[in-house]
Amino acid sequence: MARRTDIEDGLGRLDKLTHEEARMAMAENLKATHVVDARVKGVVDKVVDVGDVVASIGEGVQAVSDKVSVVIGGAQTVFCWPSKLDSS
């Protein structure tokens, strides 16, 4: 009977070790997940920064476009104006 108890004790210890190993593996996975999460947050912050820069550039392009429209409109007025004087 003592031999059977030794085997059962050994299996019990093996079971405990198996559970402990599983917990350790889960802890390592959780640690890796936190590292990845932090890196993803860093990438998100950079993407937001790039988006802000792109929006700023877009605003600048729109301002230049508006000025070009004003210049073109003024040029058309200047070029059309003398011809109106010639006809009168």
Stockholm file with secondary structure:
# STOCKHOLM 1.0

chainA/1-88         MARRTDIEDGLGRLDKLTHEEARMAMAENLKATHVVDARVKGVVDKVVDVGDVVASIGEGVQAVSDKVSVVIGGAQTVFCWPSKLDSS
#=GR chainA/1-88 SS CHHHHHHHHHHHHHHHHHHHHHHHHHHHHHHHHHHHHHHHHHHHHHHHHHHHHHHHHHHHHHHHHHHHHHHHHHHHHHHHHHHHHHHC
#=GC SS_cons        CHHHHHHHHHHHHHHHHHHHHHHHHHHHHHHHHHHHHHHHHHHHHHHHHHHHHHHHHHHHHHHHHHHHHHHHHHHHHHHHHHHHHHHC
//
